[in-house]
């Protein structure tokens, strides 16, 4: 393989799915993919929002962005999505499992409904969707030229958060371990599996927290800021590029060093 930078990092012509791709971190990653020539399918439960984001990203011109609205938290929703994708494509090079949910409540009042919702969306749906898309991920892939799965975890799965997000932190820790488990199982099949563990980024999930605590969050961060689109898209592009084809089973924190401690 050439060590020319274009050969090491070119991703043009690949086909990707980004779940939860209509907003937040999913949209940031999808934008980076489309701008670099990756044909990118995005999912979201809200069809209108999904279509609007797909139209916005397709206007960037490098790669197409296609909306496939779906509720991936249900078996029927996942089955319908996989069936529709298979009708359109014969292979899948990249799967980004980004769709997620959070639920905050005091320990004494934490509802079973909220705990189940978070675990089902954040952990179970990742496993089931990856399993169901495996035939397409394996198509044309090999250990020397693998397809890629990226699971979106969180630094709240690496450290104990000060927020009352008991199910969320537990679910993201589970995502990190599931990533390692799948990495070992799927590498011989020509599929690498890595996880990104973001810190604070602009997203709907973080809107309330940032509206109340942005100054404190930035002050405590060793780099003094929250993450932006270039930060997360750049890491995702690296993980799906030829340069990362020998990397699997890794959980990469992208948080300005915050999970390691506060600069205060």
N, C-alpha and C positions, 0 to 999 in steps of 0.2 A: 504494500500500500504506500502511495506517495505521501510524503510528509509536508507537501504543499498545504498551506492553510485552507485553501478552498476545498481540497480533497478531504481534509480532516473534519471540516465543519459544514460541508454542504448538506442540506436536507431537502432540497428542491425535488419535487416529484413524489414525495411520500404521501401516504394517506393516514389521517389521524381522526380520532374521536376525542373530544374534550367534554366530559359530563359537567353539568352545571356551568356551561360555557357562555351563558348570556350576560353574566355580570361578574364583578369581583375578580378574584384570582383566576378563575376559569377563563373569563374574557381576556385578561391580561396575557395568559398563555396562548390562547387562540389567536390573539392579535400577532404575537411574535411568530407563530407558526405560519399564518396566512401571509404575513409580510415577507417571509422567506421561502415562499413557494410550496408550502404544504397544503394539500387539499384537506380541509378541516371540517368535520361534522361536529356541530354543537348540539347538546341536549339541554332542556330545561322543562319544568312542568308547565310553565306559562307560555303557550304557543306564540302569543303576540310579541312578548319580549324576546323570545328565541329568534323569531323571524326578523325583528328589527335589528338585533345584533348581527345576524348573518348578513343582512343587506349592508349594514355599516362596514363590516370587515371585508366583504367582497369588493367594495369600492376601492380598497387599497390596491387592488390590481395584480398582486404577485401570485396569490393562490386563491382558489375558490373557498367560500365558507357556506356550508349548507345547514339549514335548520332541520332537526329531526326531534320535535317536541316529544317528551316521554316522562312518565312517572316511574323512575327506576327503583322506587322504594317498594314496588309491588311485583309479584311474579308475572302477572299479566302485562304490566307496563314494560318490564324488561323483555319479555318474550316478543311483544309487538315491536319494540325497538330493534331487537336483534334481527327479526324477520325482515323488517323494512331495510335495514342496512345491508343484509345479505342479498336482497333483491337489487341493490344498487352497486355493490362492490364485491369483488372476488377475493380480496385480501385486505388486511389491516396491518399497517406498519407500526402504529403508535396508538396506545390507549392511555389517556390521562383520566384517572378516577378522581375527580375533583368534587363532585356533588356532595354536599354535606349539610348537617343541621346541628344546632346547638340548643340547649335548654338550661336556663339558669333559675335556681330556686334554693332557698335555705335547706340545709341537710334534713331538718326535722319535717319539712313540708314537701320534699322532692317527690313528684308524682311518678307512679309506675308508668303511666302513659308517656311521659316525657323521656324517661330512661329508655323505654323500648323503642321509641321513635328515633332517638339519636343512635342507638346501637344498630338498628335495622338499616338506616340510611348510611351511616358512616362506616360500618364494618360488613354486615351481611351483603349489602348491595354490591360492594366492591368485589367480594369473593364470587358472587353469583354471576355478575356481568363478565368478569374476567374469564370465568369458566366457560360461559356460553359463547364468548367470542374467540376462544382458543383455536378452533379450526381455522379461522381467518388470520389470526396472529401467526400461526405456524406455516401458512401458505407462502412458500418461497423463502422462508427464514431458515437459518442454520446457526450453530454456535459461533461460526466465523462472521456471520452477517445477520445478527439477531434482530427480531422485532423488539419493541420496547413497551413496557408498562411503567407508568409513573403514578404512584399513589400519593395523594396529598394528605399528609399528616398534620402535625402542629407541634410547636414547642411545648404546648400544654400536655403532650404525650411524652415529653422528656423531663419535665419538672412539674412541681405542684403549683398550680396557679393560685393566686389570691382570690380569684372569683369563685362563686358558687356554681361551677360548671362540672359537677361530679361525673355525669355520664359522658360529657364531651372529652375530658381528659383521658378517661378510661378507654373511650372508643379510639382515640388517636394513638394511644399506646398500643392498642390491639392492631391498628393499621400498620404500625411500625413492625410489629412482630410478624404479622401476616405477610408483609413485604419480604422479610427474610425467609420465611417458610416457602413462599411461592418462588423466590429466587432460586433456591436449591432444587425445587421440584421441576421448574420450567426451563432452567438453563440447558439441559440436554435436548430439549425440544426446540431450541433456538429462540428463546424469549428471555430477555433480561427484565428484572423487576427492581425498581428503586423507589425510594420515597423522598419527598420534599417536605420538610417540617417548617412552615413559615411562622414567623412572629407576627407582629402587627403590620397589616397592610390595609389600604383603603378598600373596604368592601361593605356590603349591606349588613353582613353578620357583625362587622365591627363598628357600624355607624354609631350606635348608642354609646359604646365604650369610649370611642374616640371623641364623641361630642362632650363627654363628661370628664375624660381623663387624658386627653391628648398631650397636654403640657407635661404631665407627670410621666407618661409613657416615653416621651421623647427625652426627658431629662434623665431617666433611669437607663436608657439604652446606651451602651458603650460608644456607638457611632452617632448618637444624638439625634436620630430621626427614625421614622417608620419606613417600611419598604415601599418601593414603587414598581411600576410596570416593567421597567428595564431590568430590575433586579430579578424578579421571578421568571420573566420570559427568557432572560439570558441563561439562567440555570436550566430551565426546561429544554431550551434549544441545545445546550451542551449534552444533556442526557440522551437526546434522541439523535445526536450526530455520530458519525463514524468514530470520532475521538473517544466516545464513551462506550464503545462496543464490548470492552472487557470489564466493565463495571457492572456489578449486580449485587443486590442485597444490601445496599447502602441507604442509610437514613441521613439526609443532609439538611441540617438546620440553616435557614436563611433568615436571620433575625438581628443582624448587627452585633451578634455576640450576647444577646440578652439572656438566653437560657443558661449562660455560664455565670451570670451575676449582673449586678447593677454597678454603674460607675460612681454611684453616690457613696 
